[in-house]
Each structure stands twice: as C-alpha cells, then as structure tokens.
Amino acid sequence: MSTPAKTDTLTVRSREHDDVIDVTDQVAQVVSESGVTTGLCHVYVPHTTAGVFINENADPDVKADVVARLEALVPWDNHYRHAEGNAAAHIKSTLIGTSQTIPVRNGRLALGRWQAIYFAEFDGPRERHFQVTVLG
C-alpha cells in the first residue's frame, strides 16, 4: 500500500516591492484534493528573495507591522556588497525562511484559530511560484 501524497506548484503575483499575500486558501485546496486525512503539508518557496510564514489573519495590521519591522531591520539601501542590488531581499528571505510544515487532521490544515499562511515577497512586484506537498 502506498502513502497518499500530492505535490502542486502554485502561483502568486505580488503587487508591491515588499508584499505579504495570504495563500491559505490555495494551500487548503491542495490538501483537500490530496485525499490525505492525517499527515503533513509542506509549503516551500524556491526563491532566494521571498519566503513563507504563518501568523495572525484577523488583523491586517500584523502583516503591515511585519513588513515595516523587516524594512527597519534590513533597509533596502544600506551599502550592501551584493552587486545585483537586492541584498536586503536576500537577507529578509533568510530571516523569514523558505518553508513551513503544517499538520493535516481530518483532511484539513490544522492551523490555529487565528493563523494563516503568508507568501512574503521582498523583491517585487513579480509573479512567483511555491510548492505544496501533502503526505499522508
């Protein structure tokens, strides 16, 4: 007997230089289509200037605060050595991280009551891709 699994590559389009996009519904759809009732959902961003995080979804100011604080910690123009000119985006991606793993229970993402999954863009606007793998 094989273990149920599903992998999809999903697309988002950022609208700002630094943008935070709620991808919870897209990820939940992959989980639903997978047929997995108990397992893990792994979300991976294969970009060096973007990331993924889980945080509150009730107050949009949380997203704004995250973006503002990251900009204060890692300003875009700070005499970086990286010749391409987007060193701040690389550093922010490193701080946020490029993957998250969420439990799947009863065929659904087992997120906390106020949690959502966010794609974090640090070098936009542009079209980006991320991978969702569900294992049972």
C-alpha positions in Angstrom: 0.0 0.0 0.0 1.4 3.4 -1.0 1.3 6.5 1.2 -1.1 9.1 -0.2 0.8 12.2 -1.5 0.2 15.2 -3.7 2.5 17.9 -4.9 1.4 21.1 -6.7 3.2 24.2 -7.8 1.1 27.3 -7.2 1.5 30.9 -8.5 1.1 34.2 -6.8 1.6 37.8 -8.1 3.0 40.4 -5.8 1.9 44.0 -6.2 4.4 45.8 -4.1 8.2 45.7 -3.6 7.6 44.1 -0.2 4.3 42.3 -0.2 2.6 39.7 2.0 0.0 37.5 0.3 -2.4 35.2 2.2 -2.1 31.8 0.4 -4.0 29.8 3.0 -7.0 29.0 0.7 -4.7 27.9 -2.1 -2.8 25.5 0.2 -6.0 24.2 1.7 -7.3 23.4 -1.8 -4.2 21.2 -2.4 -4.8 19.5 0.9 -8.4 18.8 0.0 -7.6 17.5 -3.4 -4.8 15.2 -2.0 -7.2 12.9 -0.2 -4.9 12.9 2.8 -6.8 12.8 6.1 -3.9 12.6 8.5 -0.4 13.8 7.7 1.7 16.8 6.9 1.5 19.7 4.4 4.8 21.3 3.5 4.9 24.7 1.8 8.2 25.6 0.1 9.3 28.8 -1.7 12.1 28.1 -4.2 13.2 31.8 -4.4 16.1 33.5 -2.6 14.3 36.8 -2.2 10.9 35.5 -1.0 9.7 33.4 1.9 6.7 31.9 3.7 5.5 32.4 7.3 2.5 31.7 9.5 0.9 34.4 11.6 -2.4 36.1 12.6 -5.1 36.5 9.9 -7.6 38.5 11.9 -5.9 41.9 11.9 -4.2 43.1 8.6 -2.0 45.4 10.7 0.0 42.4 11.7 1.2 41.9 8.1 1.9 45.6 7.8 3.9 45.5 11.1 6.0 42.5 9.9 6.8 44.3 6.7 7.7 47.6 8.4 9.8 45.9 11.1 11.7 43.9 8.5 12.4 47.1 6.5 13.6 48.8 9.7 15.9 45.9 10.4 17.1 45.4 6.8 16.7 48.7 4.9 16.8 48.4 1.1 19.6 50.9 0.7 22.4 50.1 3.2 25.6 49.9 1.2 25.5 46.1 0.8 28.2 44.3 -1.2 25.9 42.2 -3.3 26.3 43.6 -6.8 22.8 42.8 -8.0 21.3 45.4 -5.7 18.8 43.3 -3.9 20.8 42.1 -0.8 18.1 43.3 1.5 15.6 40.9 -0.1 18.0 38.0 0.3 18.5 38.9 4.0 14.8 39.2 4.7 14.2 35.8 3.0 16.8 34.3 5.2 15.2 35.8 8.3 11.6 34.6 7.4 12.6 31.3 5.9 11.5 29.5 2.8 9.3 26.7 4.2 6.6 25.8 6.7 5.1 22.4 7.7 1.5 22.3 8.9 -0.2 19.2 10.3 -3.2 17.8 8.4 -6.0 16.5 10.6 -9.4 15.2 9.3 -8.4 16.2 5.8 -7.8 19.9 6.7 -4.9 22.1 7.6 -4.6 22.1 11.4 -3.8 25.8 11.7 -4.6 27.7 14.9 -7.8 29.7 15.1 -6.2 33.0 14.0 -3.4 31.6 11.8 -2.9 32.0 8.1 -0.1 31.1 5.7 1.6 34.0 4.0 3.8 34.2 1.0 6.3 37.0 1.6 7.7 38.9 -1.3 10.8 41.0 -0.8 11.9 41.9 -4.4 8.6 42.6 -6.3 6.4 43.1 -7.9 6.5 39.9 -9.9 5.0 36.5 -10.5 6.3 33.8 -8.1 5.8 30.1 -7.6 5.7 28.0 -4.5 5.4 24.3 -3.9 2.9 22.5 -1.7 3.4 18.8 -0.8 0.9 16.8 1.2 1.9 13.5 2.7 -0.3 11.0 4.5 
